[in-house]
Structures are given as C-alpha cells and as structure tokens.
Amino acid sequence: MFSCHAPSRTTAATSPVSNEALPPTTFQQEHALAAFEQGDWLAELDLLQLGQALQRSALARGSYDGRAFDLMVCIADVLEADHGWSIEQSEAWLVRMGLWEE
C-alpha cells in the first residue's frame, strides 16, 4: 500500500537551567508544518507522475492492461483518502488519463 506521509522528526528544546523540555516556538511549529505540507505535496506529485507514466505506457500499447488499470484506480483512491481530493476530482482525473469515458 502507498504511504504518503513523512515520519515526524520534531525534537524538543531543553531549558538551559532545568533540563526540562520547552514547548516548540511558533517558528518551529510553522517550520514543522511547512515541512510536513511539502512532503505531502511531493508525495502527491509522485503519484501523479506515476499515473502519467502509466498513461504513456497505455497509449503506447493501445490500452491499459489489468494491472495498470487497477493501479490507476488505487492512485485515485489514495489521492482522495490522503490528499483531500474529492470523488469528482479523482473521477475527472481518471477520465483525463483515459481510463474510461464520462
């Protein structure tokens, strides 16, 4: 199965006086969120590039084989589940990719 989430790597700063963990600063929180979002966007781009490669292969062969068809549907499912795509958006993408007619 596809995994579209990068592992979290936040580290807590410690107080120079008491060795207790300090809460993350606003900058650290914003940086962590930006890094997470960037990883999410890159994962989505990877899925779309895989779909594009499958489409090129299908065009060269004249159609999608069973495995490529299933993978394209799986990509659409992951885009919905993990990347916030609506069902309509993923259906339109599958139509544009030539999986089926509207």
Phi and psi in radians as a Rosetta constraint file:
Dihedral C 1 N 2 CA 2 C 2 CIRCULARHARMONIC -1.384 0.35
Dihedral N 2 CA 2 C 2 N 3 CIRCULARHARMONIC 2.510 0.35
Dihedral C 2 N 3 CA 3 C 3 CIRCULARHARMONIC -2.133 0.35
Dihedral N 3 CA 3 C 3 N 4 CIRCULARHARMONIC 2.060 0.35
Dihedral C 3 N 4 CA 4 C 4 CIRCULARHARMONIC -1.898 0.35
Dihedral N 4 CA 4 C 4 N 5 CIRCULARHARMONIC 0.220 0.35
Dihedral C 4 N 5 CA 5 C 5 CIRCULARHARMONIC -2.056 0.35
Dihedral N 5 CA 5 C 5 N 6 CIRCULARHARMONIC 2.305 0.35
Dihedral C 5 N 6 CA 6 C 6 CIRCULARHARMONIC -1.374 0.35
Dihedral N 6 CA 6 C 6 N 7 CIRCULARHARMONIC 2.556 0.35
Dihedral C 6 N 7 CA 7 C 7 CIRCULARHARMONIC -1.155 0.35
Dihedral N 7 CA 7 C 7 N 8 CIRCULARHARMONIC 2.579 0.35
Dihedral C 7 N 8 CA 8 C 8 CIRCULARHARMONIC -1.356 0.35
Dihedral N 8 CA 8 C 8 N 9 CIRCULARHARMONIC 2.365 0.35
Dihedral C 8 N 9 CA 9 C 9 CIRCULARHARMONIC -2.314 0.35
Dihedral N 9 CA 9 C 9 N 10 CIRCULARHARMONIC 0.835 0.35
Dihedral C 9 N 10 CA 10 C 10 CIRCULARHARMONIC -1.522 0.35
Dihedral N 10 CA 10 C 10 N 11 CIRCULARHARMONIC 2.448 0.35
Dihedral C 10 N 11 CA 11 C 11 CIRCULARHARMONIC -2.128 0.35
Dihedral N 11 CA 11 C 11 N 12 CIRCULARHARMONIC 2.473 0.35
Dihedral C 11 N 12 CA 12 C 12 CIRCULARHARMONIC -1.567 0.35
Dihedral N 12 CA 12 C 12 N 13 CIRCULARHARMONIC 2.415 0.35
Dihedral C 12 N 13 CA 13 C 13 CIRCULARHARMONIC -1.353 0.35
Dihedral N 13 CA 13 C 13 N 14 CIRCULARHARMONIC 2.702 0.35
Dihedral C 13 N 14 CA 14 C 14 CIRCULARHARMONIC -1.978 0.35
Dihedral N 14 CA 14 C 14 N 15 CIRCULARHARMONIC 2.630 0.35
Dihedral C 14 N 15 CA 15 C 15 CIRCULARHARMONIC -1.238 0.35
Dihedral N 15 CA 15 C 15 N 16 CIRCULARHARMONIC 2.328 0.35
Dihedral C 15 N 16 CA 16 C 16 CIRCULARHARMONIC -1.161 0.35
Dihedral N 16 CA 16 C 16 N 17 CIRCULARHARMONIC -0.295 0.35
Dihedral C 16 N 17 CA 17 C 17 CIRCULARHARMONIC -1.635 0.35
Dihedral N 17 CA 17 C 17 N 18 CIRCULARHARMONIC -0.786 0.35
Dihedral C 17 N 18 CA 18 C 18 CIRCULARHARMONIC -2.034 0.35
Dihedral N 18 CA 18 C 18 N 19 CIRCULARHARMONIC -0.041 0.35
Dihedral C 18 N 19 CA 19 C 19 CIRCULARHARMONIC 1.123 0.35
Dihedral N 19 CA 19 C 19 N 20 CIRCULARHARMONIC 0.295 0.35
Dihedral C 19 N 20 CA 20 C 20 CIRCULARHARMONIC -1.527 0.35
Dihedral N 20 CA 20 C 20 N 21 CIRCULARHARMONIC 2.636 0.35
Dihedral C 20 N 21 CA 21 C 21 CIRCULARHARMONIC -1.230 0.35
Dihedral N 21 CA 21 C 21 N 22 CIRCULARHARMONIC 2.343 0.35
Dihedral C 21 N 22 CA 22 C 22 CIRCULARHARMONIC -1.636 0.35
Dihedral N 22 CA 22 C 22 N 23 CIRCULARHARMONIC 2.576 0.35
Dihedral C 22 N 23 CA 23 C 23 CIRCULARHARMONIC -1.155 0.35
Dihedral N 23 CA 23 C 23 N 24 CIRCULARHARMONIC 2.593 0.35
Dihedral C 23 N 24 CA 24 C 24 CIRCULARHARMONIC -1.090 0.35
Dihedral N 24 CA 24 C 24 N 25 CIRCULARHARMONIC 2.520 0.35
Dihedral C 24 N 25 CA 25 C 25 CIRCULARHARMONIC -1.323 0.35
Dihedral N 25 CA 25 C 25 N 26 CIRCULARHARMONIC 2.898 0.35
Dihedral C 25 N 26 CA 26 C 26 CIRCULARHARMONIC -1.028 0.35
Dihedral N 26 CA 26 C 26 N 27 CIRCULARHARMONIC -0.713 0.35
Dihedral C 26 N 27 CA 27 C 27 CIRCULARHARMONIC -1.053 0.35
Dihedral N 27 CA 27 C 27 N 28 CIRCULARHARMONIC -0.779 0.35
Dihedral C 27 N 28 CA 28 C 28 CIRCULARHARMONIC -1.114 0.35
Dihedral N 28 CA 28 C 28 N 29 CIRCULARHARMONIC -0.702 0.35
Dihedral C 28 N 29 CA 29 C 29 CIRCULARHARMONIC -1.142 0.35
Dihedral N 29 CA 29 C 29 N 30 CIRCULARHARMONIC -0.774 0.35
Dihedral C 29 N 30 CA 30 C 30 CIRCULARHARMONIC -1.129 0.35
Dihedral N 30 CA 30 C 30 N 31 CIRCULARHARMONIC -0.698 0.35
Dihedral C 30 N 31 CA 31 C 31 CIRCULARHARMONIC -1.122 0.35
Dihedral N 31 CA 31 C 31 N 32 CIRCULARHARMONIC -0.768 0.35
Dihedral C 31 N 32 CA 32 C 32 CIRCULARHARMONIC -1.094 0.35
Dihedral N 32 CA 32 C 32 N 33 CIRCULARHARMONIC -0.738 0.35
Dihedral C 32 N 33 CA 33 C 33 CIRCULARHARMONIC -1.128 0.35
Dihedral N 33 CA 33 C 33 N 34 CIRCULARHARMONIC -0.771 0.35
Dihedral C 33 N 34 CA 34 C 34 CIRCULARHARMONIC -1.080 0.35
Dihedral N 34 CA 34 C 34 N 35 CIRCULARHARMONIC -0.727 0.35
Dihedral C 34 N 35 CA 35 C 35 CIRCULARHARMONIC -1.134 0.35
Dihedral N 35 CA 35 C 35 N 36 CIRCULARHARMONIC -0.711 0.35
Dihedral C 35 N 36 CA 36 C 36 CIRCULARHARMONIC -1.116 0.35
Dihedral N 36 CA 36 C 36 N 37 CIRCULARHARMONIC -0.817 0.35
Dihedral C 36 N 37 CA 37 C 37 CIRCULARHARMONIC -1.103 0.35
Dihedral N 37 CA 37 C 37 N 38 CIRCULARHARMONIC -0.678 0.35
Dihedral C 37 N 38 CA 38 C 38 CIRCULARHARMONIC -1.094 0.35
Dihedral N 38 CA 38 C 38 N 39 CIRCULARHARMONIC -0.770 0.35
Dihedral C 38 N 39 CA 39 C 39 CIRCULARHARMONIC -1.074 0.35
Dihedral N 39 CA 39 C 39 N 40 CIRCULARHARMONIC -0.672 0.35
Dihedral C 39 N 40 CA 40 C 40 CIRCULARHARMONIC -1.137 0.35
Dihedral N 40 CA 40 C 40 N 41 CIRCULARHARMONIC -0.777 0.35
Dihedral C 40 N 41 CA 41 C 41 CIRCULARHARMONIC -1.123 0.35
Dihedral N 41 CA 41 C 41 N 42 CIRCULARHARMONIC -0.712 0.35
Dihedral C 41 N 42 CA 42 C 42 CIRCULARHARMONIC -1.147 0.35
Dihedral N 42 CA 42 C 42 N 43 CIRCULARHARMONIC -0.662 0.35
Dihedral C 42 N 43 CA 43 C 43 CIRCULARHARMONIC -1.131 0.35
Dihedral N 43 CA 43 C 43 N 44 CIRCULARHARMONIC -0.711 0.35
Dihedral C 43 N 44 CA 44 C 44 CIRCULARHARMONIC -1.115 0.35
Dihedral N 44 CA 44 C 44 N 45 CIRCULARHARMONIC -0.734 0.35
Dihedral C 44 N 45 CA 45 C 45 CIRCULARHARMONIC -1.073 0.35
Dihedral N 45 CA 45 C 45 N 46 CIRCULARHARMONIC -0.732 0.35
Dihedral C 45 N 46 CA 46 C 46 CIRCULARHARMONIC -1.027 0.35
Dihedral N 46 CA 46 C 46 N 47 CIRCULARHARMONIC -0.751 0.35
Dihedral C 46 N 47 CA 47 C 47 CIRCULARHARMONIC -1.108 0.35
Dihedral N 47 CA 47 C 47 N 48 CIRCULARHARMONIC -0.752 0.35
Dihedral C 47 N 48 CA 48 C 48 CIRCULARHARMONIC -1.163 0.35
Dihedral N 48 CA 48 C 48 N 49 CIRCULARHARMONIC -0.648 0.35
Dihedral C 48 N 49 CA 49 C 49 CIRCULARHARMONIC -1.177 0.35
Dihedral N 49 CA 49 C 49 N 50 CIRCULARHARMONIC -0.652 0.35
Dihedral C 49 N 50 CA 50 C 50 CIRCULARHARMONIC -1.089 0.35
Dihedral N 50 CA 50 C 50 N 51 CIRCULARHARMONIC -0.771 0.35
Dihedral C 50 N 51 CA 51 C 51 CIRCULARHARMONIC -1.045 0.35
Dihedral N 51 CA 51 C 51 N 52 CIRCULARHARMONIC -0.731 0.35
Dihedral C 51 N 52 CA 52 C 52 CIRCULARHARMONIC -1.092 0.35
Dihedral N 52 CA 52 C 52 N 53 CIRCULARHARMONIC -0.737 0.35
Dihedral C 52 N 53 CA 53 C 53 CIRCULARHARMONIC -1.129 0.35
Dihedral N 53 CA 53 C 53 N 54 CIRCULARHARMONIC -0.707 0.35
Dihedral C 53 N 54 CA 54 C 54 CIRCULARHARMONIC -1.131 0.35
Dihedral N 54 CA 54 C 54 N 55 CIRCULARHARMONIC -0.663 0.35
Dihedral C 54 N 55 CA 55 C 55 CIRCULARHARMONIC -1.119 0.35
Dihedral N 55 CA 55 C 55 N 56 CIRCULARHARMONIC -0.805 0.35
Dihedral C 55 N 56 CA 56 C 56 CIRCULARHARMONIC -1.034 0.35
Dihedral N 56 CA 56 C 56 N 57 CIRCULARHARMONIC -0.738 0.35
Dihedral C 56 N 57 CA 57 C 57 CIRCULARHARMONIC -1.119 0.35
Dihedral N 57 CA 57 C 57 N 58 CIRCULARHARMONIC -0.733 0.35
Dihedral C 57 N 58 CA 58 C 58 CIRCULARHARMONIC -1.141 0.35
Dihedral N 58 CA 58 C 58 N 59 CIRCULARHARMONIC -0.695 0.35
Dihedral C 58 N 59 CA 59 C 59 CIRCULARHARMONIC -1.110 0.35
Dihedral N 59 CA 59 C 59 N 60 CIRCULARHARMONIC -0.681 0.35
Dihedral C 59 N 60 CA 60 C 60 CIRCULARHARMONIC -1.167 0.35
Dihedral N 60 CA 60 C 60 N 61 CIRCULARHARMONIC -0.602 0.35
Dihedral C 60 N 61 CA 61 C 61 CIRCULARHARMONIC -1.541 0.35
Dihedral N 61 CA 61 C 61 N 62 CIRCULARHARMONIC -0.311 0.35
Dihedral C 61 N 62 CA 62 C 62 CIRCULARHARMONIC 1.773 0.35
Dihedral N 62 CA 62 C 62 N 63 CIRCULARHARMONIC -0.268 0.35
Dihedral C 62 N 63 CA 63 C 63 CIRCULARHARMONIC -2.994 0.35
Dihedral N 63 CA 63 C 63 N 64 CIRCULARHARMONIC 2.943 0.35
Dihedral C 63 N 64 CA 64 C 64 CIRCULARHARMONIC -1.382 0.35
Dihedral N 64 CA 64 C 64 N 65 CIRCULARHARMONIC 2.357 0.35
Dihedral C 64 N 65 CA 65 C 65 CIRCULARHARMONIC -1.396 0.35
Dihedral N 65 CA 65 C 65 N 66 CIRCULARHARMONIC 3.018 0.35
Dihedral C 65 N 66 CA 66 C 66 CIRCULARHARMONIC -1.023 0.35
Dihedral N 66 CA 66 C 66 N 67 CIRCULARHARMONIC -0.740 0.35
Dihedral C 66 N 67 CA 67 C 67 CIRCULARHARMONIC -1.186 0.35
Dihedral N 67 CA 67 C 67 N 68 CIRCULARHARMONIC -0.754 0.35
Dihedral C 67 N 68 CA 68 C 68 CIRCULARHARMONIC -1.148 0.35
Dihedral N 68 CA 68 C 68 N 69 CIRCULARHARMONIC -0.691 0.35
Dihedral C 68 N 69 CA 69 C 69 CIRCULARHARMONIC -1.038 0.35
Dihedral N 69 CA 69 C 69 N 70 CIRCULARHARMONIC -0.864 0.35
Dihedral C 69 N 70 CA 70 C 70 CIRCULARHARMONIC -1.066 0.35
Dihedral N 70 CA 70 C 70 N 71 CIRCULARHARMONIC -0.690 0.35
Dihedral C 70 N 71 CA 71 C 71 CIRCULARHARMONIC -1.149 0.35
Dihedral N 71 CA 71 C 71 N 72 CIRCULARHARMONIC -0.693 0.35
Dihedral C 71 N 72 CA 72 C 72 CIRCULARHARMONIC -1.099 0.35
Dihedral N 72 CA 72 C 72 N 73 CIRCULARHARMONIC -0.743 0.35
Dihedral C 72 N 73 CA 73 C 73 CIRCULARHARMONIC -1.129 0.35
Dihedral N 73 CA 73 C 73 N 74 CIRCULARHARMONIC -0.684 0.35
Dihedral C 73 N 74 CA 74 C 74 CIRCULARHARMONIC -1.106 0.35
Dihedral N 74 CA 74 C 74 N 75 CIRCULARHARMONIC -0.738 0.35
Dihedral C 74 N 75 CA 75 C 75 CIRCULARHARMONIC -1.032 0.35
Dihedral N 75 CA 75 C 75 N 76 CIRCULARHARMONIC -0.787 0.35
Dihedral C 75 N 76 CA 76 C 76 CIRCULARHARMONIC -1.064 0.35
Dihedral N 76 CA 76 C 76 N 77 CIRCULARHARMONIC -0.707 0.35
Dihedral C 76 N 77 CA 77 C 77 CIRCULARHARMONIC -1.098 0.35
Dihedral N 77 CA 77 C 77 N 78 CIRCULARHARMONIC -0.736 0.35
Dihedral C 77 N 78 CA 78 C 78 CIRCULARHARMONIC -1.172 0.35
Dihedral N 78 CA 78 C 78 N 79 CIRCULARHARMONIC -0.681 0.35
Dihedral C 78 N 79 CA 79 C 79 CIRCULARHARMONIC -1.065 0.35
Dihedral N 79 CA 79 C 79 N 80 CIRCULARHARMONIC -0.650 0.35
Dihedral C 79 N 80 CA 80 C 80 CIRCULARHARMONIC -1.234 0.35
Dihedral N 80 CA 80 C 80 N 81 CIRCULARHARMONIC -0.896 0.35
Dihedral C 80 N 81 CA 81 C 81 CIRCULARHARMONIC -1.235 0.35
Dihedral N 81 CA 81 C 81 N 82 CIRCULARHARMONIC -0.716 0.35
Dihedral C 81 N 82 CA 82 C 82 CIRCULARHARMONIC -1.878 0.35
Dihedral N 82 CA 82 C 82 N 83 CIRCULARHARMONIC -0.235 0.35
Dihedral C 82 N 83 CA 83 C 83 CIRCULARHARMONIC -2.171 0.35
Dihedral N 83 CA 83 C 83 N 84 CIRCULARHARMONIC 0.146 0.35
Dihedral C 83 N 84 CA 84 C 84 CIRCULARHARMONIC 1.339 0.35
Dihedral N 84 CA 84 C 84 N 85 CIRCULARHARMONIC 0.271 0.35
Dihedral C 84 N 85 CA 85 C 85 CIRCULARHARMONIC -1.259 0.35
Dihedral N 85 CA 85 C 85 N 86 CIRCULARHARMONIC 2.505 0.35
Dihedral C 85 N 86 CA 86 C 86 CIRCULARHARMONIC -1.382 0.35
Dihedral N 86 CA 86 C 86 N 87 CIRCULARHARMONIC 2.826 0.35
Dihedral C 86 N 87 CA 87 C 87 CIRCULARHARMONIC -1.044 0.35
Dihedral N 87 CA 87 C 87 N 88 CIRCULARHARMONIC -0.704 0.35
Dihedral C 87 N 88 CA 88 C 88 CIRCULARHARMONIC -1.095 0.35
Dihedral N 88 CA 88 C 88 N 89 CIRCULARHARMONIC -0.701 0.35
Dihedral C 88 N 89 CA 89 C 89 CIRCULARHARMONIC -1.139 0.35
Dihedral N 89 CA 89 C 89 N 90 CIRCULARHARMONIC -0.779 0.35
Dihedral C 89 N 90 CA 90 C 90 CIRCULARHARMONIC -1.224 0.35
Dihedral N 90 CA 90 C 90 N 91 CIRCULARHARMONIC -0.622 0.35
Dihedral C 90 N 91 CA 91 C 91 CIRCULARHARMONIC -1.102 0.35
Dihedral N 91 CA 91 C 91 N 92 CIRCULARHARMONIC -0.751 0.35
Dihedral C 91 N 92 CA 92 C 92 CIRCULARHARMONIC -1.115 0.35
Dihedral N 92 CA 92 C 92 N 93 CIRCULARHARMONIC -0.662 0.35
Dihedral C 92 N 93 CA 93 C 93 CIRCULARHARMONIC -1.106 0.35
Dihedral N 93 CA 93 C 93 N 94 CIRCULARHARMONIC -0.761 0.35
Dihedral C 93 N 94 CA 94 C 94 CIRCULARHARMONIC -1.109 0.35
Dihedral N 94 CA 94 C 94 N 95 CIRCULARHARMONIC -0.660 0.35
Dihedral C 94 N 95 CA 95 C 95 CIRCULARHARMONIC -1.123 0.35
Dihedral N 95 CA 95 C 95 N 96 CIRCULARHARMONIC -0.827 0.35
Dihedral C 95 N 96 CA 96 C 96 CIRCULARHARMONIC -1.058 0.35
Dihedral N 96 CA 96 C 96 N 97 CIRCULARHARMONIC -0.570 0.35
Dihedral C 96 N 97 CA 97 C 97 CIRCULARHARMONIC -1.407 0.35
Dihedral N 97 CA 97 C 97 N 98 CIRCULARHARMONIC -0.076 0.35
Dihedral C 97 N 98 CA 98 C 98 CIRCULARHARMONIC 1.499 0.35
Dihedral N 98 CA 98 C 98 N 99 CIRCULARHARMONIC 0.339 0.35
Dihedral C 98 N 99 CA 99 C 99 CIRCULARHARMONIC -1.271 0.35
Dihedral N 99 CA 99 C 99 N 100 CIRCULARHARMONIC -0.716 0.35
Dihedral C 99 N 100 CA 100 C 100 CIRCULARHARMONIC -2.752 0.35
Dihedral N 100 CA 100 C 100 N 101 CIRCULARHARMONIC 2.938 0.35
Dihedral C 100 N 101 CA 101 C 101 CIRCULARHARMONIC -1.490 0.35
Dihedral N 101 CA 101 C 101 N 102 CIRCULARHARMONIC 2.767 0.35
